[in-house]
Each structure stands twice: as structure tokens, then as C-alpha cells.
Amino acid sequence: MSTRSAAPQAVSAWPDLSHLRPSDLPQERRVVGPVPGPASQALAERRARSVAAGVASTLPVYVARAGGGVIVDVDGNSFVDLASGIAVTSVGNAAPGVVDAVAAQAADFTHTCFMVAPYEEYVAVCEALARLTPGDHAKRTVLVNSGAEAVENAVKVARRATGRDAVVVLDHAYHGRTNLTMAMTAKAMPYKTGFGPFAGEVYRVPASYPLREPVPITGEQAAARAVAVLEKQVGADQVACVVVEPVLGEGGFVVPAPGFLPALERWCREHGVLLVADEVQTGFARTGAMFACDHEGVVPDLVAMAKGIAGGLPLGAVTGRAELMDAVHLGGLGGTFGGNPLACAAALAAVEAYERDDLAAAARRIEELVTSRLRDVATRARQVGEVRGRGAMLAIELVRPGTLEPDPAEAARVARACAQEGVLVLTCGTYGNVVRLLPPLVIGEDLLRDGLDVLERALLGLPVPV
């Protein structure tokens, strides 16, 4: 059994990460006109004539520049970025180290395809992931383009290595938009409706969702409930893998009750089932540990990664036990753009920032500040059902006051109100009633506090100060 990673320790000192922000882009909220402004409105008209209607956007403006913790639109409005491109620009948008690394690599070569003519950068990223992911066992990695592709390849490896077909996922899960990962995703609209039939041999079991349990149960009890469904409806000897998000992402930033993940891990070990951690959104210091599994010392057999891996460039990866990854036949893994040299250069620069500047500690400091502030607001905002999350992956679940009935309209209202005042927040959740916060880990304290001031006014329905 591999050595388990130690749980992260809390911090209180706000780190100085100004060297990771573009020096010429003021880190401030600034609304100089209507949102959206005339230049954004003109672009929206062009978009309507050329972009597929099924592509949605949260912020009704068009971006001219972004850096550190701000996004500047084509009309000159500067927004506090509490989204990070959905947890992608964790090291800051246009982080100087990432920009320099990409520029240098682009001057050397932009593509050969690793399957045609390999290069060191791909190997170096795989070496870094072997070091960073949970466990000290021998590991191998394949690089791909996205989180969905990473999850799909993890399932391929699991099926090949075990000789079994069944894939087990959790309720409220989100794993991607490909045919297989849509089958693995719980929420129908907008991700699945009208796109079937989906890939088979995917089975769903109950997750741990503490706020919405009919009666309070422990993590171990929630895991036993999931296992009971699994054994009854599938059979342990048929299961190739159990795929879990250590913190549910699109499903609502739900942190499982303590003990849930370790209990699933134990069951998997006992039955020869592979545990796959979908750390696409939770990985790379986002939750206050390099990977969210580290919080409870869980060591997955396979880890799917993307989003924060490469500072904004498209890259995904699967890292797993060497004997599992090597069970796939030659040529069975890969893709034309997987491990593109520019993305690899960006990933190496991002990893350097995560480690050198201890961005996991920065995430824990963000958690301290944000949760303290939002829990105070919750005492005055009766629609707040729960404030939850880990590190810089935080959420507010909104309900009809006095009940647990989800209120998606209120979540949408809050997000719109924030945007009008120059703050970008996202919504999520199976019921669409969760406001989620994903600030860059390099965000300055003053900028974050200013963004929270706006969010507080939106939650309380207060007018914009003159």
C-alpha cells in the first residue's frame, strides 16, 4: 500500500504573490459604463450571426485583457474574476512565467505530435505528475486535451486492466460532454437532453450530500448506502472502476461527509475495483491541497486531471499505477494534440508556481477569509441554505427561506447583480441554485475583499453605493 499524503495544514498569513500578476494591469474593480457596453453589444450582434446558439456565456461582455484576478472588457470595465475560467487560471490569467514559457516554446516548435516525433516537454510533465499525485507507487501518465478526454481515457485503462465493463459514478456527478462522459454525468439539462443514446454499462449510486440527507448520516454510512446499491444492481465482480469527484463540481461544490471517500477506497481495494479520482476541477492546489484526495489521505488508482494543469492552455492527463497504465496495448492511448508542446511548457511553468509559491496555502487563506465573511452574511440573508467548500472552491447554496427548496432564480439574480457591479461569479448545482466562487489563487486580498463586498450587497438586495 502506498504512503498516504498528509492532510494540509491551515494558514493565516496572506501571501505576497504580486510577482505572478501582470505588472501593467491594475488589480482593481472598475465599472466605467453600462454592462454590457456598446463595444460588447456590437460583438454580441456579430456573435448571433456566426456562433452556434447552443454555446452559452455567463458574463455578457467580451474580454480584451485579463491578468491576475481581473478581467477587462472591450469597453474598459474591469471585473473581479471569481471564476478563473472554471478553475483553469489558478496561477493567474496571463501569469508571467506561463507567458514566457509558452513564447519560448513557440519559438522552438509548436507541434510534432508526440506519437510521431516525441519531445522532452511531454516527458517532463509526466514526471511532474508522478511526483505530485497522491501515493508513492510507480506511476505512468498519458496526456490528452481536456477533462472529459482524461476521464474517458481513465475508464479505458480501467476496463482494459481489469477485464470488466461496468463503470460506477455518483449522483450529482459531472464528468464531461463526450458520449461516455455524458452518460456518467447526472444532470440532464443542459448537458444531456436530446443527445442520446449514451454509452452503456454506466451505473449511478447515491453520493454524500450532507445538507440534503433526510436524516444526518456519517460518511461511512453514506458509503455503505452507495455500496449496497452497487452490489445489488451491478455486482462487485462486474465493476471496472468507481469514478468520483472528491468534491462534487457542477453538482454543487458538495463536500462529502468525512469518511465517505476512504470507505469507498477500502471497498474498492477489497473487491479488485479501481478507484478513479476525477480531479479535473479540484486538482492543482484548488482545495488547499495539491489534490483534493489528500485531505483524507485517499490514494486513487487513477487520477484524471485538466483545468488548472496548464495556466489556461488546453491540457488534460491521466496518471495511474504503472501496472494499470501499462496494461494498455501499444497505440491504445494517445491523440493528435494530446500533450501539445505549448501546453506542456505552460504546465511546467504552472507547476513551478504551485510549488515555489505554495499556492495550496494561498487557497487555504482564501477559504478562511471567504467562509468567515459569507457565514456572517448568511446570518442576515435568509435564502442562504449553506456556505461550504474547500480552499478556493467555495459555494453558497440558495433556498427559499425557511426551507431546503432550491431557488435557482435567486442564484441567477445574484450572479447578474454581481456582474452589473463588476464581479464575475458562476452558478452551478443539480438544481441550479448554487453560487460558486473560484478565485485565482494569486488574487490580492484587497481585490478579493472588494469582490465579496459586491457579493454581500447582491445577497442582501442592497442598492449600489453612490
C-alpha positions in Angstrom: 0.0 0.0 0.0 1.3 3.4 -0.9 2.1 6.0 1.7 -0.8 8.4 2.1 -0.3 12.1 1.7 -0.6 14.2 4.9 -3.6 16.4 5.3 -2.9 20.1 4.6 -2.4 22.5 7.4 -4.3 25.8 7.8 -2.5 29.1 7.3 -3.3 32.7 8.2 -0.7 35.0 6.7 -1.8 36.4 3.3 1.0 35.5 0.8 2.6 38.1 -1.4 2.0 36.8 -4.9 2.3 40.1 -6.8 5.1 38.6 -9.0 2.6 36.2 -10.5 0.4 39.1 -11.8 1.0 41.2 -14.9 2.6 44.4 -13.6 0.8 46.7 -16.1 -2.8 45.6 -15.4 -4.3 47.3 -12.4 -5.8 44.8 -10.0 -9.0 46.8 -9.4 -12.7 46.7 -10.0 -13.8 49.5 -12.3 -17.2 49.9 -14.0 -17.0 52.9 -16.4 -20.3 52.4 -18.2 -23.2 50.1 -18.8 -22.7 46.3 -18.6 -22.7 45.3 -21.4 -21.2 48.4 -23.1 -21.6 49.4 -26.7 -18.5 47.5 -27.9 -19.6 44.3 -26.3 -23.1 44.8 -27.7 -21.7 45.1 -31.2 -19.7 41.9 -30.7 -22.9 40.2 -29.4 -24.6 41.1 -32.7 -21.7 39.6 -34.7 -21.8 36.5 -32.5 -25.5 36.0 -33.1 -24.8 35.8 -36.9 -21.8 33.3 -36.6 -21.7 31.4 -33.3 -23.9 28.4 -32.6 -26.9 29.3 -30.4 -26.2 26.3 -28.1 -23.0 28.0 -26.8 -23.8 29.9 -23.6 -21.8 32.6 -21.8 -22.1 33.8 -18.2 -20.7 37.3 -18.5 -22.5 39.5 -21.1 -19.3 41.2 -22.1 -16.3 40.5 -24.4 -12.8 40.3 -23.0 -9.9 42.5 -24.1 -7.4 41.6 -21.4 -7.2 39.5 -18.3 -4.5 39.1 -15.7 -4.0 38.1 -12.1 -7.5 38.5 -10.6 -9.2 40.8 -13.1 -10.9 40.7 -16.5 -11.1 43.8 -18.6 -13.7 44.1 -21.3 -13.7 45.8 -24.7 -15.5 48.8 -23.1 -12.9 49.3 -20.4 -14.8 47.8 -17.5 -12.6 45.8 -15.1 -14.2 42.8 -13.3 -13.1 41.0 -10.2 -12.6 37.4 -11.5 -14.1 34.9 -9.1 -14.4 32.2 -11.7 -10.8 31.6 -13.1 -12.3 30.3 -16.3 -13.9 27.5 -14.3 -10.8 26.8 -12.1 -8.4 27.0 -15.0 -6.3 30.1 -14.4 -5.4 29.2 -10.8 -1.9 30.7 -11.2 -3.5 33.9 -12.6 -4.5 34.8 -16.1 -1.6 35.6 -18.3 0.8 34.6 -15.5 4.2 36.0 -16.5 6.0 32.6 -16.1 3.4 30.8 -18.2 3.5 33.5 -20.9 7.3 33.4 -21.1 7.4 29.6 -21.2 4.8 29.4 -24.0 6.6 32.1 -26.0 9.9 30.4 -25.7 8.4 27.0 -26.7 6.5 28.6 -29.7 9.8 29.9 -31.0 11.3 26.4 -31.0 8.3 24.4 -32.4 4.5 24.4 -31.9 3.7 20.8 -32.8 5.0 17.5 -34.0 2.5 15.1 -32.3 4.2 13.0 -29.6 3.0 9.9 -31.3 5.1 10.9 -34.4 8.1 12.7 -33.1 8.4 12.9 -29.3 9.9 15.7 -27.2 11.2 16.3 -23.7 8.4 18.6 -22.5 5.8 15.8 -22.6 8.1 13.5 -20.6 8.8 16.3 -18.1 5.1 16.9 -17.4 4.6 13.2 -16.9 7.5 13.1 -14.4 6.0 16.1 -12.5 2.5 14.4 -12.3 4.1 11.2 -11.0 5.6 13.3 -8.2 2.6 15.4 -7.4 -0.3 13.0 -7.5 -1.3 11.0 -4.3 0.8 7.9 -3.4 4.4 6.9 -3.7 3.9 3.9 -6.0 5.4 3.7 -9.6 3.2 5.7 -12.0 2.7 6.3 -15.7 0.8 9.1 -17.4 -0.9 9.9 -20.7 -1.5 13.5 -21.8 -4.7 14.5 -23.6 -6.6 17.7 -24.3 -9.4 18.1 -21.8 -11.0 16.9 -18.6 -13.7 14.8 -20.5 -10.9 13.2 -22.5 -9.0 12.4 -19.3 -12.0 10.8 -17.7 -12.7 8.8 -20.8 -9.2 7.5 -21.0 -9.2 6.6 -17.3 -12.2 4.4 -18.0 -10.5 2.8 -21.0 -7.5 2.0 -18.8 -9.7 0.6 -16.0 -11.6 -1.6 -18.4 -8.5 -2.9 -20.1 -6.6 -3.5 -16.8 -9.5 -5.3 -15.0 -11.2 -7.1 -17.9 -14.5 -5.8 -16.6 -17.1 -3.4 -18.2 -19.2 -1.7 -15.5 -18.4 1.9 -14.5 -19.9 3.3 -11.3 -20.5 7.0 -10.7 -22.1 9.2 -8.1 -25.4 11.0 -8.2 -24.9 14.8 -8.8 -21.7 14.0 -10.7 -20.3 15.8 -13.7 -17.6 14.3 -15.9 -17.9 15.9 -19.3 -19.7 16.3 -22.6 -18.4 13.4 -24.7 -20.8 10.4 -25.3 -19.3 8.3 -22.5 -18.9 11.2 -20.0 -22.4 12.5 -20.7 -23.6 9.0 -19.6 -21.5 9.4 -16.5 -22.9 12.9 -15.8 -26.0 13.1 -13.7 -27.7 16.4 -14.7 -29.8 16.2 -17.9 -30.3 19.9 -18.8 -28.2 21.3 -20.4 -25.6 18.6 -20.7 -27.5 15.5 -21.9 -31.0 16.4 -23.1 -31.5 15.4 -26.7 -28.1 13.9 -27.2 -28.7 10.2 -26.5 -28.4 7.3 -26.7 -25.5 7.2 -24.4 -22.7 4.7 -23.8 -23.8 1.7 -21.8 -22.5 -0.1 -18.6 -22.6 3.1 -16.5 -24.4 2.9 -13.2 -25.2 5.6 -10.6 -25.2 5.3 -6.8 -26.1 7.9 -4.1 -23.5 10.5 -3.2 -22.8 12.0 0.2 -24.7 15.4 0.2 -24.8 16.4 3.9 -27.2 19.3 3.5 -29.8 17.2 1.7 -29.7 13.9 3.7 -33.2 13.0 5.0 -31.5 12.3 8.4 -27.9 13.1 9.3 -25.5 10.2 8.5 -21.8 9.7 8.6 -19.5 9.5 5.6 -19.1 5.7 6.3 -22.9 5.3 6.4 -23.3 7.2 3.1 -20.6 5.0 1.5 -22.3 1.8 2.8 -25.6 3.1 1.2 -23.8 3.6 -2.1 -22.1 0.2 -1.9 -25.4 -1.5 -1.1 -26.9 -0.1 -4.3 -23.8 -1.0 -6.3 -23.7 -4.6 -5.1 -27.4 -5.1 -5.6 -27.7 -3.6 -9.1 -24.3 -4.3 -10.6 -22.3 -6.8 -8.6 -18.8 -6.1 -7.4 -17.2 -8.7 -9.8 -18.6 -6.7 -12.8 -17.2 -3.3 -11.8 -14.1 -2.0 -13.5 -14.0 1.3 -11.6 -15.7 3.7 -9.3 -15.3 7.3 -10.6 -15.6 10.0 -8.0 -15.1 13.8 -7.8 -13.6 14.3 -4.3 -15.7 17.4 -4.1 -18.7 17.4 -6.5 -18.2 20.2 -9.1 -21.1 21.1 -11.4 -23.3 19.2 -9.0 -23.0 22.0 -6.4 -19.5 22.0 -4.8 -20.6 19.4 -2.4 -18.0 18.3 0.1 -18.8 14.7 1.2 -19.1 13.8 4.8 -15.7 12.8 6.4 -15.0 9.1 5.9 -17.1 8.7 2.7 -14.1 8.6 0.3 -11.9 6.4 2.5 -14.7 3.9 2.9 -15.2 3.7 -0.9 -11.5 3.3 -1.3 -11.4 0.4 1.1 -14.3 -1.3 -0.6 -12.6 -0.9 -4.0 -9.4 -2.5 -2.6 -11.3 -5.4 -1.2 -13.0 -6.2 -4.4 -10.4 -5.5 -7.1 -12.2 -2.4 -8.3 -10.2 0.6 -9.4 -10.8 3.9 -7.7 -10.7 6.8 -10.3 -10.5 10.3 -8.9 -11.8 12.9 -11.2 -9.7 15.8 -10.0 -10.3 17.9 -13.1 -11.8 20.8 -11.1 -10.4 20.0 -7.7 -6.8 19.4 -8.7 -3.7 21.6 -8.5 -4.0 23.4 -5.2 -7.6 24.5 -5.7 -8.9 22.9 -2.5 -6.0 23.8 -0.3 -4.1 20.6 -1.1 -2.3 19.7 -4.3 -5.2 17.2 -4.9 -8.5 17.0 -3.0 -7.9 13.3 -2.2 -5.1 14.5 0.0 -7.5 15.9 2.6 -8.4 12.4 3.8 -5.3 10.5 2.6 -7.1 8.7 -0.2 -4.8 7.3 -2.8 -6.7 6.6 -6.1 -5.5 4.0 -8.6 -6.0 6.5 -11.5 -6.3 10.4 -11.4 -7.9 12.4 -14.2 -6.7 16.0 -14.4 -7.1 19.1 -16.6 -8.3 22.7 -15.9 -5.6 24.2 -13.6 -2.9 22.0 -15.0 -1.5 24.4 -17.6 -2.3 28.0 -16.7 -5.0 28.4 -19.3 -3.8 26.2 -22.2 -5.8 23.1 -23.1 -4.2 20.0 -21.5 -5.5 17.0 -19.6 -3.9 13.9 -18.1 -4.4 10.5 -16.6 -1.8 9.4 -14.1 -2.1 6.0 -12.5 -0.4 2.9 -11.1 2.3 1.8 -13.6 0.9 -1.8 -13.9 -2.5 -0.4 -14.8 -1.5 2.2 -17.3 1.0 -0.3 -18.9 -1.8 -2.9 -19.3 -3.0 -1.0 -22.4 -1.6 -2.2 -25.7 0.8 -0.2 -27.7 -1.1 2.6 -29.6 -4.2 2.2 -27.4 -3.6 5.6 -25.8 -2.9 9.0 -27.4 -4.2 11.6 -29.8 -3.1 14.2 -32.3 -2.9 17.2 -29.9 -2.5 15.4 -26.6 0.5 16.8 -24.8 0.9 19.7 -27.2 4.4 21.2 -26.6 3.0 24.7 -25.9 0.6 23.3 -23.3 3.4 21.2 -21.8 5.6 24.3 -21.4 2.7 26.1 -19.8 2.1 23.2 -17.4 5.7 23.1 -16.3 5.6 26.8 -15.6 2.3 26.5 -13.7 3.6 23.5 -11.6 6.7 25.6 -10.7 4.4 28.4 -9.4 2.2 26.0 -7.4 5.2 24.5 -5.6 7.5 27.6 -5.3 4.8 29.9 -4.1 2.8 27.3 -2.1 -0.4 28.1 -3.8 -2.2 25.4 -1.8 -1.5 27.6 1.3 -2.9 30.6 -0.7 -6.1 28.6 -1.3 -6.5 27.9 2.4 -6.1 31.6 3.2 -8.8 32.4 0.7 -11.0 29.8 2.4 -10.5 31.4 5.8 -11.4 34.9 4.5 -14.3 34.0 2.3 -16.1 31.5 4.5 -15.8 33.7 7.6 -17.3 36.6 5.6 -20.1 34.6 3.9 -21.1 32.8 7.1 -21.6 36.2 8.7 -23.7 37.3 5.7 -25.7 34.1 6.0 -27.0 35.2 9.4 -28.7 38.1 7.6 -29.5 36.6 4.2 -32.3 34.1 4.9 -32.0 32.5 1.5 -28.6 31.1 2.2 -29.0 27.4 3.0 -25.3 26.6 3.4 -21.9 28.0 2.9 -19.4 25.2 2.0 -16.4 24.2 0.1 -12.6 23.7 0.5 -9.8 26.0 -0.3 -10.7 28.4 -3.2 -13.5 26.1 -4.3 -16.4 27.6 -2.3 -20.2 27.8 -2.7 -23.4 29.3 -1.4 -26.5 27.1 -1.8 -29.6 29.3 -2.1 -33.0 28.1 -0.9 -36.5 29.5 -0.3 -36.2 31.0 3.3 -37.2 28.5 6.0 -37.0 25.5 3.7 -34.5 23.5 1.7 -36.4 24.1 -1.5 -33.8 25.1 -4.2 -34.1 28.6 -5.5 -32.3 28.7 -8.9 -33.9 32.1 -9.8 -32.3 33.7 -6.8 -28.9 32.2 -7.7 -29.3 33.7 -11.2 -30.3 37.1 -9.8 -27.3 37.2 -7.5 -24.9 36.4 -10.4 -26.5 39.1 -12.6 -26.3 41.7 -9.8 -22.7 40.9 -9.2 -21.9 41.3 -13.0 -23.6 44.7 -13.1 -21.2 45.9 -10.3 -18.1 44.4 -11.9 -17.7 41.0 -10.2 -17.9 37.6 -12.1 -19.3 34.7 -10.2 -20.7 31.4 -11.6 -23.7 29.3 -10.7 -23.9 25.5 -10.6 -25.7 22.6 -8.9 -28.0 19.9 -9.9 -30.9 22.3 -9.0 -29.1 25.4 -10.4 -29.3 27.1 -7.0 -25.6 27.3 -6.1 -23.4 30.4 -6.5 -19.8 29.2 -6.7 -16.5 31.0 -6.2 -13.3 30.0 -7.9 -10.9 33.0 -7.5 -7.4 32.7 -8.9 -5.1 31.5 -6.1 -2.9 34.6 -6.7 -5.7 37.1 -6.1 -4.8 40.1 -3.9 -6.5 40.4 -0.5 -7.9 43.9 -1.2 -9.4 42.8 -4.6 -11.0 39.7 -3.0 -12.5 41.7 -0.2 -13.9 44.2 -2.7 -15.5 41.4 -4.7 -17.0 40.0 -1.5 -18.5 43.4 -0.7 -20.3 43.3 -4.0 -21.5 39.7 -3.4 -22.7 40.7 0.0 -24.8 43.5 -1.4 -26.2 41.2 -4.0 -27.2 38.6 -1.5 -28.8 41.2 0.8 -30.5 43.0 -2.0 -28.8 46.3 -1.1 -28.5 49.2 -3.6 -25.3 50.1 -5.3 -23.5 52.7 -3.2 -23.4 56.1 -4.9 
